[in-house]
Structures are given as structure tokens and as C-alpha cells.
Amino acid sequence: MEQKLMQLGDFRKLYDAHMGNHFPPDELKPFYIMERAVKEGKYFPYGYYEDGELKAYTCLIKTGDFFLLDYFAVMEQGRGKGTGSRILDILKGHLTDRESVLLEVEEPLAEDERELDLQKRRIQFYLRNGARYTELKARVFGVPYRILSFGRERMREKAQEAMEVLYHSILNDEMYRRNVCFALDKQN
């Protein structure tokens, strides 16, 4: 599987054609926010290809030694075949000893039984692939998340600070203040 940084035009095509199908509207940022961050060198949309065909994509925010896995999706034809686990292995394989990837995973609170099951399975997928719980929860644009991490062991203590820096790097102060909040949860 080949990992390639997408050009902005290709990222826009992906956003228009697929991201709206892969993520609920309340979880999908407006493209202009991501576009600005790409131009500023803070946002990295990657495609994962086999035989020239897009199999999956990730979008990462980076600041310092921290990445936020902002979006991660496997194209429909690659689901259930280990593609997602292979992508996470590629991501983890690129980390230095100092770096960490933080993941926002939807809090399993859905009222619909099928959606609740899907939310729980997403968390289990990341845990099976080596993610660890931090003690941090978030509410971003109204959506509740648990924050998980890959990378260095002592991430629990740094998770909130890292998330604040990551979001401040792509949102203006007013948008951040109105739409992003974090809380520690000592139960995990």
C-alpha cells in the first residue's frame, strides 16, 4: 500500500465526492478551514493506494510532536479486509519516539441501537490496533468524543494541552471558544 500526500485539488475532489458520505454533517468541517490549514502547512490529507486505486484516506493536523487524526476512512470496497489496520500500522510506523497521534472517537451515546453498536466497534477497532485511552473527553462542534492515543507512553498527561494546541492551530479564537471544550475523565 502506497501512502501519498494529496494535492489540494485532489483533496477537494475527495471532500466533495466522498467525505460527506463517510462522516455525518455535524462531524465534517467546512472545506475552507482545512484548505487554509493545508496552505499553512498544518494539515495533511493522505491517500492510500493500491494499483493506483484509492483504498483509504487520513487527514492529520500536526503541531510540534503531536498529530490529530482528524479523519480516517476506508473506501467501501476495502472495508472488512484489514485495510484500516494496515493504514494504522503505516501511520504508527512513521512516528518517532517523541511523536504521538491523538484520535477523537465518538463517545458511544447514540440512542439508535445500530449506531451505538457502530460507535462501540470503532473504539474497539482502535484499541485492538494499539491505541490507549487518555483521560480526556472532548466536545467539538457539539459532538462528544473520547480521546485515544498512539505513540509515546506518557501521553495521558499531555493530551489536553496537545489537543488545545492542535485546535488553536486551525481555528480562530472565537470559533475555538464557541465550539471546542475538554474535560478529564479519571474512570478510564
C-alpha positions as CSV (number, residue, x, y, z in Angstrom):
1,M,0.0,0.0,0.0
2,E,1.4,3.4,-1.0
3,Q,0.8,6.5,1.2
4,K,0.7,9.8,-0.8
5,L,0.2,13.3,0.4
6,M,-2.8,14.7,-1.6
7,Q,-2.5,17.9,-3.6
8,L,-5.2,20.4,-2.6
9,G,-7.2,19.8,-5.8
10,D,-7.3,16.1,-5.2
11,F,-8.3,16.7,-1.6
12,R,-11.1,18.9,-2.7
13,K,-12.4,16.2,-5.1
14,L,-12.3,13.7,-2.2
15,Y,-14.1,16.0,0.1
16,D,-16.9,16.7,-2.4
17,A,-17.3,13.1,-3.7
18,H,-16.8,11.0,-0.5
19,M,-16.3,12.7,2.8
20,G,-19.9,13.8,3.1
21,N,-20.8,10.1,2.7
22,H,-18.2,8.9,5.2
23,F,-18.9,11.4,8.0
24,P,-22.1,12.8,9.5
25,P,-22.6,16.5,8.7
26,D,-22.0,17.6,12.3
27,E,-18.5,15.9,12.2
28,L,-17.4,17.3,8.9
29,K,-15.5,20.6,9.0
30,P,-16.1,23.1,6.2
31,F,-13.5,22.7,3.5
32,Y,-12.2,26.2,3.8
33,I,-10.9,25.5,7.3
34,M,-8.9,22.5,6.1
35,E,-7.8,24.3,2.9
36,R,-6.4,27.2,4.9
37,A,-4.6,24.8,7.2
38,V,-3.1,22.8,4.3
39,K,-1.8,26.1,2.8
40,E,-0.3,26.9,6.2
41,G,1.5,23.5,6.4
42,K,-0.6,22.3,9.4
43,Y,-3.0,19.9,7.8
44,F,-2.0,16.8,5.8
45,P,-4.5,14.8,3.7
46,Y,-3.1,11.4,2.8
47,G,-4.4,8.9,0.3
48,Y,-3.5,5.2,0.5
49,Y,-3.4,3.5,-2.9
50,E,-3.0,0.0,-4.3
51,D,-2.6,-0.3,-8.1
52,G,-3.4,3.4,-8.4
53,E,-6.8,3.0,-6.7
54,L,-7.6,4.9,-3.6
55,K,-8.3,2.5,-0.8
56,A,-8.4,4.8,2.2
57,Y,-7.6,8.3,3.4
58,T,-6.5,10.1,6.5
59,C,-6.4,13.8,7.4
60,L,-3.9,14.8,10.1
61,I,-3.3,18.0,11.9
62,K,0.3,18.5,13.1
63,T,1.9,20.8,15.6
64,G,5.2,20.1,17.2
65,D,5.4,16.4,18.2
66,F,1.6,15.9,18.0
67,F,-0.8,14.8,15.3
68,L,-4.5,14.6,15.5
69,L,-6.1,12.0,13.3
70,D,-8.9,14.3,12.1
71,Y,-10.5,12.0,9.6
72,F,-9.9,8.4,8.7
73,A,-12.0,6.3,6.3
74,V,-11.6,3.2,4.3
75,M,-13.3,3.2,0.9
76,E,-16.4,0.9,0.7
77,Q,-14.7,-1.8,-1.4
78,G,-11.8,-2.1,1.2
79,R,-13.9,-2.5,4.3
80,G,-13.7,-5.7,6.4
81,K,-10.5,-6.8,4.7
82,G,-7.9,-5.4,7.2
83,T,-7.3,-2.2,5.3
84,G,-7.9,0.0,8.3
85,S,-5.4,-1.9,10.4
86,R,-2.8,-1.7,7.7
87,I,-3.3,2.1,7.5
88,L,-2.8,2.5,11.2
89,D,0.3,0.4,11.0
90,I,1.7,2.7,8.3
91,L,0.8,5.8,10.5
92,K,2.4,4.3,13.6
93,G,5.5,3.2,11.6
94,H,6.1,6.9,10.7
95,L,6.1,8.1,14.3
96,T,9.4,9.0,16.0
97,D,9.8,8.1,19.7
98,R,8.8,11.6,20.6
99,E,5.6,11.8,18.5
100,S,2.1,10.9,19.3
101,V,-1.2,10.6,17.3
102,L,-4.3,11.6,19.1
103,L,-7.7,10.2,18.0
104,E,-11.2,11.6,18.5
105,V,-13.5,8.7,18.7
106,E,-17.2,9.3,19.1
107,E,-18.5,8.7,22.6
108,P,-20.9,5.7,22.5
109,L,-24.1,7.6,23.4
110,A,-26.3,7.0,20.4
111,E,-29.9,6.2,21.0
112,D,-30.2,4.1,17.9
113,E,-29.0,0.6,18.6
114,R,-27.2,0.1,15.3
115,E,-25.4,3.5,15.6
116,L,-24.5,2.7,19.3
117,D,-23.0,-0.7,18.2
118,L,-21.0,1.1,15.4
119,Q,-19.7,3.6,17.9
120,K,-18.6,0.9,20.3
121,R,-17.0,-1.1,17.4
122,R,-14.9,1.9,16.4
123,I,-13.4,2.3,19.8
124,Q,-12.7,-1.4,19.9
125,F,-11.0,-1.3,16.5
126,Y,-8.6,1.4,17.7
127,L,-7.9,-0.4,21.0
128,R,-7.2,-3.7,19.1
129,N,-4.7,-1.8,16.9
130,G,-2.8,-0.5,19.9
131,A,-4.5,2.8,20.8
132,R,-4.7,3.7,24.5
133,Y,-7.2,5.7,26.4
134,T,-6.2,9.1,27.6
135,E,-8.2,10.5,30.5
136,L,-9.6,13.2,28.1
137,K,-13.0,13.7,26.7
138,A,-13.9,16.5,24.2
139,R,-16.9,18.2,22.7
140,V,-16.1,19.6,19.3
141,F,-18.8,21.4,17.3
142,G,-21.3,19.7,19.5
143,V,-20.1,16.1,19.1
144,P,-18.9,14.3,22.2
145,Y,-15.6,12.3,21.8
146,R,-13.2,10.2,23.8
147,I,-9.6,10.9,23.1
148,L,-7.3,7.9,22.4
149,S,-3.6,7.9,21.5
150,F,-0.9,6.1,19.7
151,G,2.8,6.8,20.3
152,R,4.7,7.7,23.4
153,E,3.6,6.2,26.7
154,R,3.2,9.3,28.8
155,M,0.6,10.8,26.6
156,R,-2.2,10.9,29.3
157,E,-0.5,13.9,31.0
158,K,-0.1,15.8,27.7
159,A,-3.3,15.0,25.9
160,Q,-5.3,18.1,26.8
161,E,-2.5,20.5,26.2
162,A,-1.8,18.9,22.9
163,M,-5.4,18.9,21.8
164,E,-5.8,22.6,22.7
165,V,-2.6,23.5,20.7
166,L,-3.8,21.4,17.7
167,Y,-7.2,23.0,17.6
168,H,-5.9,26.5,18.2
169,S,-3.6,25.9,15.2
170,I,-6.5,25.6,12.7
171,L,-9.4,27.6,14.4
172,N,-9.5,31.3,15.3
173,D,-10.0,32.1,18.9
174,E,-13.8,32.8,18.7
175,M,-14.5,29.6,16.7
176,Y,-12.4,27.6,19.3
177,R,-14.1,29.3,22.3
178,R,-17.6,28.6,20.9
179,N,-17.0,25.0,19.6
180,V,-14.3,23.2,21.5
181,C,-14.1,22.1,25.1
182,F,-12.2,19.4,27.0
183,A,-12.7,17.6,30.3
184,L,-10.7,15.0,32.2
185,D,-12.4,11.6,33.0
186,K,-10.5,9.6,35.6
187,Q,-12.6,6.5,35.0
188,N,-10.6,5.1,32.0
